[in-house]
Amino acid sequence: MTLLYSFLILLMLISGIAALIFDKLVNSIISAGMVSLIAAFLFYFLRAPDVAMAEAAIGAGLSTAIFIITLYKTEGREN
């Protein structure tokens, strides 16, 4: 189980660094959403399913959707 935790934490670090490196904001937003989704998996494996569901719904789902909608609504005004 420790190997699984280590793999998920490594995947979180890679996704977080990728969010910083990407040039397109959409890719950065999706990568940040992946960090939240992986955190939800970690919470589930650590026997906190209520926290995992909240993290998946709010962290990975709702905040990612709000960021993408905001990006598309403000993108046209830059030009």
C-alpha positions in Angstrom: 0.0 0.0 0.0 2.9 2.3 0.7 4.0 1.9 -2.9 0.6 3.0 -4.1 0.7 6.1 -1.8 4.2 7.0 -3.1 3.1 6.6 -6.7 0.0 8.9 -6.2 2.1 11.5 -4.4 4.7 11.4 -7.2 1.8 11.8 -9.7 0.5 14.8 -7.7 3.9 16.4 -7.8 4.3 15.9 -11.5 0.8 17.3 -12.2 1.6 20.3 -10.0 4.8 21.0 -11.7 3.1 20.5 -15.1 0.5 23.1 -14.1 3.4 25.6 -13.6 5.2 24.7 -16.8 2.3 24.7 -19.3 1.9 27.7 -21.5 -1.8 27.4 -22.2 -4.0 28.2 -19.2 -6.5 25.5 -20.0 -3.8 22.8 -19.7 -2.7 24.4 -16.4 -6.3 24.4 -15.0 -6.8 20.7 -16.0 -3.5 19.8 -14.5 -4.4 21.5 -11.2 -7.7 19.6 -11.3 -5.8 16.4 -11.6 -3.9 17.3 -8.4 -7.3 17.6 -6.6 -8.5 14.3 -8.1 -5.4 12.4 -7.1 -5.8 13.9 -3.6 -9.3 12.6 -3.5 -8.0 9.1 -4.3 -5.5 9.4 -1.6 -8.2 10.4 0.9 -10.2 7.4 -0.1 -7.4 5.0 0.3 -6.6 6.5 3.7 -10.2 5.6 4.7 -11.7 9.1 4.7 -14.4 8.6 2.0 -16.4 11.7 3.1 -13.4 13.9 2.6 -12.6 12.2 -0.7 -16.1 12.8 -2.0 -15.9 16.5 -1.0 -12.5 16.9 -2.6 -13.6 15.2 -5.8 -16.8 17.2 -6.1 -15.5 20.6 -5.0 -11.7 20.5 -5.6 -11.6 18.6 -8.8 -15.0 19.2 -10.3 -16.5 22.5 -9.3 -13.4 24.7 -9.0 -12.0 23.3 -12.3 -15.3 24.0 -14.1 -15.4 27.5 -12.6 -11.9 28.3 -13.7 -12.5 27.0 -17.3 -15.8 28.9 -17.6 -14.1 32.1 -16.3 -11.2 31.6 -18.7 -13.5 31.3 -21.7 -15.7 34.2 -20.7 -12.7 36.5 -20.2 -10.6 35.3 -23.2 -12.5 37.2 -25.8 -12.0 40.6 -24.0 -8.2 40.4 -24.2 -8.0 41.2 -27.9 
